[in-house]
Every structure is written in structure tokens, then in C-alpha cells.
Amino acid sequence: MAIFTKRPGILIALSVLAEAVAGCAGRAHTDVQKVDILHADFGTFPSNYNEIIMAYMGDHLKDSASAKYDPIPVPTKAFFEAFGHVDYGYGVCVTYATKTLFGGYDDYKKTYFLIRNGKIASTIDDALKLQKKTGLQMCS
């Protein structure tokens, strides 16, 4: 699986073997040469990306109303490639903390979102944990 995002002057690439993430025997095949990002259709820019992400978090967090968020950066063109299939869209990392059962807050977590045509196309939960496993930086 690979995630690529274009930031001003920086190309961040995350390449992970499927066996490292899911314990599978096979490998994710990544061949950047086959990905034609110059002619790719990334969809429309998600001008309402805050609402899209907050709706997703509301559906996926136990107590989303009490979650604390860092400011959400503007998404940039990105693509997600796994097992020969490529999803294009706009990628963004969201940093947040949720309340514990005791009323305090957990450590901040990062989730990577790929948004395409106003919908969440892909997510990677706990992107920091994945970065530590692979040594490659996906979220700054």
C-alpha cells in the first residue's frame, strides 16, 4: 500500500507491505511508474472538507462532541495505491484527542483522510502508529 501526497516542495510517500500492517502472507505491489499523476482525475476540491471530516468523526468516535481537534490543514492532491488499485483525491491528516472513561484526554492521534468528490474515499486510523512501524512519514 502506498500513499503519496503533494505538498509545496515535498513529496511524501508511505509504502507499507501488507504483511506488516495486516499480517498477510502476500505483499502489496507498488509501482509508482504506473501511476500517472499528471493526467489523473483527483475530483473536485473539497471546499467543505471540515464538514466532511467532522461528519465522519461523528459517526466513528464514541463521544465525538467532546473530542479536541488541532486546526485541520487544507487538503492537497494525493493518491492511495494498494494491490494495483489507485484512488485519487485530496489528502489531509487530522490530529485529535478523545476523552477517556475517567474524564481526561487520551494522547493525540492522527487519522489520514483521502477525500474525493465530497466523500471520504480512504482513511488510515492512527497514522502516527503506522509511521512508527514503517519509519516513513505520512502526516507531519
C-alpha positions in Angstrom: 0.0 0.0 0.0 1.3 3.5 -0.7 0.1 6.9 -0.1 1.5 9.9 -1.9 0.7 13.5 -1.3 2.0 16.6 -3.0 2.8 19.4 -0.6 4.7 22.6 -1.7 8.2 21.3 -2.5 7.7 18.0 -0.7 6.6 14.6 -2.0 5.7 12.4 1.0 5.5 8.7 0.3 4.3 6.0 2.6 4.9 2.5 1.4 3.9 -0.4 3.6 3.9 -4.1 3.0 0.5 -5.7 3.6 2.1 -8.3 5.8 3.5 -5.6 8.1 0.0 -4.0 8.5 -2.4 -6.9 8.4 -0.1 -9.9 8.9 -0.9 -11.2 5.4 1.4 -13.6 3.5 1.2 -11.5 0.3 2.7 -8.2 -0.5 1.2 -5.0 -1.7 2.5 -4.3 -5.2 3.6 -0.7 -5.6 4.9 0.6 -8.9 5.0 4.4 -8.9 5.8 4.3 -12.7 2.4 3.0 -13.5 0.6 5.8 -11.6 0.0 8.7 -14.0 -0.5 11.6 -11.6 -0.1 14.2 -14.3 -3.3 13.0 -16.1 -5.1 11.8 -13.0 -8.6 12.9 -12.1 -8.4 14.0 -8.4 -12.1 15.0 -8.4 -13.3 18.4 -7.2 -11.5 20.2 -4.4 -13.5 19.6 -1.1 -14.2 23.2 -0.1 -16.3 21.8 2.8 -13.6 19.4 4.0 -14.1 20.4 7.6 -17.8 19.3 7.5 -16.9 16.1 5.6 -14.3 15.1 8.2 -16.4 16.2 11.2 -19.3 14.1 9.9 -17.1 11.1 9.6 -15.6 11.6 13.1 -19.1 12.0 14.5 -20.1 8.6 13.0 -16.9 6.9 14.2 -16.0 8.3 17.6 -17.8 7.2 20.8 -18.0 10.8 22.1 -17.3 13.0 19.2 -18.8 16.1 20.8 -16.0 16.1 23.5 -13.1 15.4 21.1 -10.5 18.1 20.8 -9.0 18.9 17.3 -6.0 20.7 16.1 -6.8 23.1 13.2 -7.4 21.0 10.1 -5.0 21.8 7.3 -6.1 22.4 3.8 -6.2 19.1 1.8 -3.7 18.7 -1.0 -3.8 16.5 -4.1 -2.9 12.9 -3.2 -3.4 9.3 -4.2 -3.6 6.0 -2.4 -2.4 2.8 -4.1 -2.9 -0.7 -2.8 -2.9 -4.0 -4.6 -2.8 -2.4 -8.1 -5.8 -0.1 -7.5 -5.3 3.7 -7.2 -7.6 6.1 -5.6 -7.1 9.8 -6.3 -8.4 12.7 -4.3 -7.3 15.3 -1.7 -5.4 14.1 1.4 -5.3 15.6 4.8 -4.1 14.5 8.3 -6.4 15.3 11.2 -5.0 15.5 14.8 -7.4 14.9 17.6 -7.8 13.7 21.2 -10.8 11.9 22.8 -11.9 11.7 26.4 -11.2 8.7 28.5 -13.7 7.0 30.7 -12.2 9.0 33.6 -12.9 12.4 32.0 -9.3 13.1 31.0 -8.0 13.1 27.4 -6.0 10.4 25.6 -2.9 11.2 23.7 -3.4 13.0 20.4 -4.0 10.7 17.4 -3.8 11.4 13.7 -6.1 10.0 11.0 -5.3 10.4 7.3 -8.2 11.1 5.1 -8.4 10.9 1.3 -11.4 12.9 0.1 -12.8 12.5 -3.4 -15.8 14.4 -4.8 -17.1 15.3 -1.4 -16.8 11.8 0.2 -14.2 10.0 2.3 -12.5 7.6 -0.2 -10.0 6.1 2.2 -8.8 6.6 5.8 -5.8 5.4 7.8 -6.6 5.5 11.5 -3.8 6.1 14.0 -1.4 7.3 11.3 1.3 8.0 13.9 1.4 4.4 14.9 1.8 3.3 11.3 4.6 5.9 10.8 6.5 4.4 13.8 6.1 0.9 12.4 7.4 1.9 8.9 9.7 4.8 9.6 8.1 6.7 6.8 6.3 10.0 7.4 2.8 10.3 6.2 1.5 13.1 8.5 3.6 15.9 9.7 
